[in-house]
Amino acid sequence: MKKLLTVALGAFAFLCNGMASGWPTNYNGVMLQGFYWDSFEETQWAKLESQANDFAGYFDLVWVPQSGKCLETWNTMGYTPYYYFNHNSSFGTEAALRSMIKTFKSKGIGTIADVVINHHNTTGWFGFPAETYNGETYQLLSTDIVANDDNGKAATQAAKEGVKLSANNDEGENWDGMRDLDHKSENVQKIMRVYAKYLVNDLGYAGFRYDMVKGFSGSHIADYNQAAGVEFSVGEYWDSNANIQKWIQSTGNTSAAFDFQFKYNIRDAVDGNDWSRLNSTNNLMHDVAYRPYAITFTENHDTQVRADGTSSGPLRRDTLAANAYMLAMPGTPCVFLHHYLDYPNEIKGMIAARKAAGITNMSNYVNMRSGKENYANQVQGTNGKLIFVVGNTANYVPSTSQYTKILAGYHYAYYLSNDANVAWVDLQTGTYDGAQTATLTAVSNDANAKLVYTTDGTTPTASSKQAISGTKVNIPAGATTILKVGLLLNGTVSNIITRTYKVVDFQPYKIKVYVNADAADASWAKAQSSAASPAINFWIWGGTHATKKGAWPGDLITTRETVNGKQWFVQSYDITSSADFVNFVFSLGTGAPQTVNVENIKEDTFITISSEKDGTKYKVNVVSTGIEAVHTEATVENNDPYYYTLSGQRIERPTQRGIYIHKGKKILIK
């Protein structure tokens, strides 16, 4: 009864103050998780700010790492908070943070703060800092620590030091390592309300992502959100669907939640090679009542495979198909930065299609095909219908009299209903290497519809250059081109879209891919070094690459090289642009056994096949070694601006120490 009363009071406070219900209804935005684990180089505030133009028009929200200063003097992701009002962190200075948030806001992008308030770091066991903000001093006390912190270890230490803890036990899950805070404490609540206001009204954040909300009652979320007046709130309640729903209720429906079961449904479909598993209703997104609160995702910093090999249910293949499913469905999609950096144009295209159809977090959908080999839904947007197909896309093609195909890639395709009446461009805004071609498409139920466009940034009119659907526009190298395209119907131009292309030169280079199966089980005996005449199949796709054989199981590779005393199957590939890459599956004989997908290879890479399996497919270990040995370069060459990060992103001039690709070599900038 007490719990129900708490929920009711939270909902009452929300209604009386007229605040948004944790996440806007009929919201058509897309969020980017703007970091991954140990992404200290890629996600410095200044680096993220420099990508504001690239994000604009596609991402409406960017969730960034916890920005408060921690005790550690080395790189930290921010989950060991020490200061609430000092925001000089591993990702940059507070001034750089404020600049990034301001720039994002000017581009129509809201910044989501990572709010870590379940626990707090200390000096010793109980030493909290005193912080002064707006002339008032705030400090947590030992009595703000739950009585059963660290499963009683804190109480034992408190007795030794002669200090007191709170009389209240933890409201949720206990977590060893730092002091768990008592959110029933008036002092804790006071500090958290001021902290929430500071994040929004002072730093300029648009909303909150609450970390580890299983550690305290959801009723406090309503309190802190109300104090700050935020429109966007999402909690990390890592649990079953039923328990996530209960948590949303506990907040008085003042917060959305990450849809963990949605993520695992996708993983199970991919791992089990069974797309019908996407039909599972065991997630927030499928429930009409909870759909507005569903923040869907395919991967995050906790589930990803980290550098040390640890992971928790990662997505190991079919990254594009997984994102194609998520970005076409209701809920609010949250794209993982790694996926975006690997496939920027494709993911932007999916977002553009979502926005063209007018899909929101409350859209309805109808299943069109559900089978092991493919899955298709028709999703109703405010402007039209979007049909997506994942898996074998050739086996389900909508009527061309009703739909136009606008996107297609490995294991996914998008079709937009002709009654959307929009102009479409396949090449999305971004920086590209070498001359490009943008294909224009008229999506219309009027057979006489045409397109008008300009390439100088001016607004197209009925008298501008006309084109029919399928027309290709050349985007020259060495310049910035602003392409504007509109649909021409009955002499009227409508639905004008803008794409900005910065096209630079690129120096192509060669990479080698090395594969060894000696560590695999006996199923791979014919590919092991001890075999009489070993060989292995390379099935390749992605970028500018495809198998020479053209059919499964791909190209039979017998060429071997000895590296550090070990024999490897080896094949060379040309990388023709910074967006170019190669994907692989390795197999024997007629295609069995086979490995999981190895995606987005852009540099010399050594791959060992493991005895472990992911479903029916063998896992692999991937080590990228670089195009050549790492060369040391003291400073950036001023006369040659073409540097690339290891993810393939071009930057004008590296400003930080790190490893970059320059002139076909891996360069260490000191």
C-alpha positions, 0 to 999 in steps of 0.5 A: 500500500505504501508503494502504491501511495508513493507512485500516486503522489509522484504522478500527482506532483507531475500532473499538478506542475504540468511537466512532461511525462518523462518523454514526449508523446508522438516524439519523432526524434532519434538519439545518439549514444555519443560514446563507447567504453574507453572512448576518450579520444573519439568523444572529447567535448571538442571532438563531439562539438566539431561533428555538430553539423554532421549530426544536425538533421539526423540526431535530435539528442546526444547522450554524453558521458558523465561530465562531473570530475572524478577522483581519478587522475587517469582516464575514467568514464565518469561512473565514479562521481566525486564532484557535482558542481565541477565538470572538468573531466576526462572528456575535456574542460567545463568550458569545452563542455559548455561550448559543446552543449551550446553548439548542439543546441544551436543546431537543434540537438539536445544534450542528455546528461549521464546522471550517476546518483545511486552511489558516490566516491569518497576519500577513505570510506566517508570523505565527501567533498564540500562544494560551493555553488551560488554562494551555498555549500553542499556536502554529503555526510556519512549519515547519507550512506545507507545502513547496509552499504557494501553488505555491512562492510561500511557499518563495520568501518563506521564503528571503527571510525566512530561515525554514523550511517543512515538508519535506512537500508538501501531501497534497491540493489546494493553495489560494493565499491562505493558508498550507496546513497540514501535518497530518503535523506533530506540532505541527499534530496536537497543536493540532488534537486540543486544538482539537477537544476544546475545541469539544466539551467546552468550547464544547459543539458536538455535531459537526463539518462539516469545510471543504475536506477535499480539502486534506489526507488523510482519515486525520487526520479519524479522529484528530481525531474520536477525540480529541473523541469526536464522533458527528457528522462530515461532510466537504465533499469537492466532487467526483464520487461515486466520489471522495467514496466514496474519501474516506470510506474514507480516514477509516476510515469515521469521517465522513459526506460531503455528497452533492454529486451528489445536489444536482446530480441534483436541479438537472439534473432541474429545469433539464432539466424532466425528473424522470426524472433523479432516477433517477440512481444516481450519488450516495451516497444511492442506494448502500446501502453509503454511504447512512448517510454521505450528507448530502443537500442541495439548496443551500448557501452555495457553490452559491447565487446570491450578492448579486454574482451569482456561483454554482455550480450553483444551484437556480433554481426548484422549490425546494419540489419539490426539498426534498420529494424530499430530505426523503422520501428516505434519507440525512440531509437538510440544509435550506438556511436560505434555503429554510427562511425562504422556506417555513417551514410547508411544509418543516416539514410535510415534516420532520413527514411524514418523522418520522411515517413513521419514515424514516432515513438507511438506509431503503429505497425503491421507484420507483413512477413515473419519467418526464419529467413526474413522479417518485414513490417509496415510501419504507419507514420504521420506522412506515409508508410515505411516497409522494411525487410531484414534478412533475405530481402529478395523474398519479400518485395512490396507492390511497386504501384504503392511503394518505392524502394529507397534504401538497401544494403546487406540484409535490409531494405526500406520501401516508402509508400508513394503517398508520402510525396517526398523527394529522396536523395540516397547520399546523406550529408557528410564528408566524403573522399573523392567525387560522389554520385547522389541519386534522386528519387521522386516518391509520389503517387503521381506518375507525372511528379518530377524533381527540381534541384540546385547545387549552390545552396539556393532554394529550388523553384519550379524553374530550377533544373528538373530531373526524373526519378533515378537521375544521378547528380555528380558531386565534385571532389575538392569542394563543398556542395549544398544540394537542395531537392524538391518534389515538383507536382502541378507546378508547385515545389514541396518537401525540399530537402538539403544535403551538404557534402564536403568532398576531399581527396583520398590516397587509396591503400592496400590491406591484408587480412590474415586468418588462422584456424589452429586454435579451432576444434577438429571441425576445422582440421582441414584448415589447420597448419598441420593439414597436408594442403590447407585452404579456407573460404573467404566470403566477403562483402561490404564497401567496394568489395564482393567475392570473386566467385560470386556465390557461397561459400566464397573464394577458396584461399590457399595462399599463406604467409608465415608471421612470427612463426605462425602460418596464416591464410592471407588475402589483399584488398584495396581500400578506396576511400575512408568509408570503404571497408570489408566484411567476412565470413570464413568457412570450409568445404561447401560452407560448413563449419563457418564463423560469425561475421567479421565486420568493418575491416579497414586495416591489416587484421589478424583473425584467429578462429576459436573453438567457442561457438555463438549459436551454430557459428564459430567465434573469432578473435580479431586483432587489428595491427595497422597498415604498416608498423606504427611510425612516430611523428612529432607534429602534424604536417601542416601542408597535408591535412588528410589524417584519419582516425582508426575508425576511418573518420577524416579530420583536418588536423589532429590536435591530440596525441594518438594514433592516426592513419596518414599517407597509408601508414599508422602514425603516432602523434606525440 
